[in-house]
Amino acid sequence: MASANLNIMIKAARKAGRSLVKDFREVENLQVSVKGAGDFVSRADREAERIIKEELRTARPNYGWIGEETGEEAGEDPTRRWIVDPLDGTTNFLHGLPHWAVSIALEHKGEIVAAVVFDAAKDEMFTAERGDGAFLNDRRIRVSGRRQMIESIFATGVPFGGRGTLPATIRDLSRLMPVTAGVRRWGAAALDLAYVACGRFDGYWERGINSWDVAAGILLVKEAGGFVEPIRSEESVIESGNIIAANAQLFEGFAEIIRSRD
């Protein structure tokens, strides 16, 4: 049975998802503004974050908050905070591609303890709580059982707008593509990790990703039996944004490729 906090998160994600689906159907009419090189923010994005924040703050007014649009706010309870991406996959959304999600995580004393990734366009609700497993629409999910890299597909994000991790990502791709069944770049990190959790992808890595993009997905993968680590052992995934995730059988070999230096 889901905890009270997880039910609050699910309710918030569904409410924001309904708003986003409505706007997605009218995507050509959205009023958008430029937020940086290649990084668009839409009215739909801002409204979804407002909805989520209102729901979570009403239920848990003392928790802290970090969101993509409104930044970080301390709460009266310094041990707990929500980590929220109201619309992961904004560029997909604005181009009419139905691959985007609402991502909500609850952090307690530096550990993610509850997670929701909601693909509203497909009505797929991924949820997890620490120690209780991971689920897709209330059905328990597990990472894939594949053991051979050459039979496996991996996901990543490719930096855009000249961002600094592009050379490392190109190096990673040049090493991985000859020894795998393929690499996918679908533009929504939260869903990449959710897909690792349910076995659609066998692994995922990315460099310099924001905490709100991966916080919920980290717990999904772990609770589905997968491994998640920072690219460098001395780093924190949440703080550094450098992440490797895969099933147990593939993780060591996959991580060795990503971590190897020229």
HELIX and SHEET records of a PDB file:
HELIX    1   1 ALA A    4  PHE A   24  1                                  21    
HELIX    2   2 VAL A   27  ASN A   29  5                                   3    
HELIX    3   3 ARG A   43  ALA A   59  1                                  17    
HELIX    4   4 THR A   90  LEU A   94  1                                   5    
HELIX    5   5 MET A  149  GLU A  151  5                                   3    
HELIX    6   6 LEU A  166  LEU A  176  1                                  11    
HELIX    7   7 MET A  177  VAL A  179  5                                   3    
HELIX    8   8 ALA A  189  ALA A  197  1                                   9    
HELIX    9   9 SER A  211  GLU A  223  1                                  13    
HELIX   10  10 VAL A  237  SER A  240  1                                   4    
HELIX   11  11 ALA A  248  ARG A  259  1                                  12    
SHEET    1   A 2 VAL A  32  VAL A  34  0                                        
SHEET    2   A 2 PHE A  40  SER A  42 -1                                        
SHEET    1   B 8 GLY A  71  GLU A  73  0                                        
SHEET    2   B 8 TYR A  63  GLY A  67 -1                                        
SHEET    3   B 8 ASP A  77  ASP A  88  1                                        
SHEET    4   B 8 ALA A 101  HIS A 108 -1                                        
SHEET    5   B 8 GLU A 111  ASP A 119 -1                                        
SHEET    6   B 8 GLU A 124  GLU A 129 -1                                        
SHEET    7   B 8 ALA A 134  LEU A 136 -1                                        
SHEET    8   B 8 ARG A 139  ARG A 140 -1                                        
SHEET    1   C 5 GLY A 182  ARG A 184  0                                        
SHEET    2   C 5 ILE A 153  THR A 156  1                                        
SHEET    3   C 5 GLY A 203  GLU A 206  1                                        
SHEET    4   C 5 ILE A 243  ALA A 246 -1                                        
SHEET    5   C 5 PHE A 227  PRO A 230 -1                                        
END                                                                             
